Amino acid sequence: MSIWKPVNDRIVEAAHDSRNETIGLLLGRLEDDTIIIDDSITGEYSAEPNRVVLPSHTLARIADDMVNGRLKGNIVGWYHSHTESGLTFSATDIQTQKKLQQFSSLIVGMVVDTVADSVGYYRVNPQTGEPVRIPDEKIRIYAEPSAAVPPELIARPLAPPTPAFEIRRRPMRFKQPTPKVIIAIIVIALAASLALMGALLYQGVPGQALTISHAPVMTATIGSPIQLKANVTGPVHNVTLLYSTEGSDSFALADMGVSTPTQYSYTIPGEQVTGNILYYMEATDTSGNQMRSAMYQIEVADFKLVASRTTFTVYRSRSAVGQLNLLPINGFSEPVILTARGQPAGLSVVFSQNPVPPGATTVNVEIAADERTANGTFTLTLTSTYSPPNATSVIRQTEVTVTVADFSLQASPGSQTIKVGGTTTYLLTLTITQGFADRVAVSVQGLPSGASSTLSTAGNTLQLGPGTTTITLQIVASSNVKPGTYTLTIIASGGDIIHSQMVELTVR
């Protein structure tokens, strides 16, 4: 026998999450001599710590879903949990199983022991009436569909698959039933058996039974409160809401307040609405009997903030542009406000839209540096904030790294003296900061007529990396240079950045 892991986990987790017994049906098929359980179904049921029943209206809904094709597969078994009696097949379980095996020899009973955290599968020997536990080595929990049937069974010749339920025909004078009629017969037969199981397992006090009527809440928005309402009738003692947020491994319990004699409600606080929510309701009557609603899921609209680029290099007096993406989850469409923090003085961050209107998913961000901005690398935190009405703001953020790049120029000495027809030199020091990648051109202005300049490197345009480079500037005064004192301006330019130094040249 094989059971799909998500189905096994769902049944076991539901059993552990409840203080009372749980119950439902196992769905699947027979393939290559293996009973494959690939789904389960349950609904509203009444439960106590040691008794449980699927009411007739739940069974009727399951029957209708099967007949009309909304529920796929065959009924191959039933499951329930034990909260007190351990991993056993009780006398009541045996009677239920015997009734079910009258209609199909394949039916199995699954028992979840929540105390010992163990699971067992049982049949009943039709001759002796004794329970027979299926050996654990015959039980297979599979994750991939291809692993449902053990390889050793696939390898051998097999007889054609038999249906999961055996239908005994009436005398041949009756018309052969259609597939839908067959399913109906199966479900009705099983429903009758489970009704008997209910009589055996659940002994409620006479009088009106508990009922829960609830219009499920299917969607919500991150950070916004969620109000849940239910109409509960019968001898109600209290109604409890159990809910779990995505990522949590437990359910929170909250007493639902009474707004009218039959209407109960509870509002999940906005600060707890941090992701998709699973919830159900339990009603307890004055005798301690319980009714549990179906499990529902609320899809919570949320968003993420992602930068298309996470590193920026900015030159002084220039800017760099990137893109921010607001990624909606579950159809999020609300306005958000963008902010930035961590930038040094002189570094500005401007968003193309702010606030970001509902439905917009892309915003440009422009980062600019001015003359005050210090060289270096800085981490900026970009934040998007959604403010639900009357609730705590929801913040999503991302980080980007910004490098402010520049270079500096120093010339020494501050003055030189040469004779007509002679030469002299100045020492130029160029310091390039990390991130600056443009070429730097060096030129001299203010030379007297007849004088010329050359650099110790080839050409006047330099491709330099981060660090400090020393360059020799040579001035040649020809024989026709007029003696005097001149002010020279040494200019270094690159990436739209210009730095200059002035020195004196005296010709004698």
Sequence and secondary structure as in RCSB ss.txt:
>XXXX:A:sequence
MSIWKPVNDRIVEAAHDSRNETIGLLLGRLEDDTIIIDDSITGEYSAEPNRVVLPSHTLARIADDMVNGRLKGNI
VGWYHSHTESGLTFSATDIQTQKKLQQFSSLIVGMVVDTVADSVGYYRVNPQTGEPVRIPDEKIRIYAEPSAAVP
PELIARPLAPPTPAFEIRRRPMRFKQPTPKVIIAIIVIALAASLALMGALLYQGVPGQALTISHAPVMTATIGSP
IQLKANVTGPVHNVTLLYSTEGSDSFALADMGVSTPTQYSYTIPGEQVTGNILYYMEATDTSGNQMRSAMYQIEV
ADFKLVASRTTFTVYRSRSAVGQLNLLPINGFSEPVILTARGQPAGLSVVFSQNPVPPGATTVNVEIAADERTAN
GTFTLTLTSTYSPPNATSVIRQTEVTVTVADFSLQASPGSQTIKVGGTTTYLLTLTITQGFADRVAVSVQGLPSG
ASSTLSTAGNTLQLGPGTTTITLQIVASSNVKPGTYTLTIIASGGDIIHSQMVELTVR
>XXXX:A:secstr
 EEEHHHHHHHHHHHHH SS  EEEEEEEEETTEEEEEEEE   EEEETTEEE  HHHHHHHHHHHHTTSS SEE
EEEEEEESSS S   HHHHHHHHHHHTT TT EEEEEETTTTEEEEEEE TTT  EEE  GGG EEESSGGGSS 
HHHHHS       SS      TTS    HHHHHHHHHHHHHHHHHHHHHHH    SS   EEE     EEETT  
EEEEEEEESSEEEEEEEEEETT SS EEEE EESSSSEEEEEE GGG SS EEEEEEEEETTS EEE   EEEEE
EEEEEEES SEEEEEBT EEEEEEEEEEESS    BEEEEE   TTEEEEESSSSB TT  EEEEEEEE TT  S
EEEEEEEEEEE  TTS  EEEEEEEEEEEE EEEEEE SEEEE TT EEEEEEEEEE TT  S EEEEEE   TT
EEEEESSSSSEE   SEEEEEEEEEEE TT   EEEEEEEEEEETTEEEEEEEEEEE 
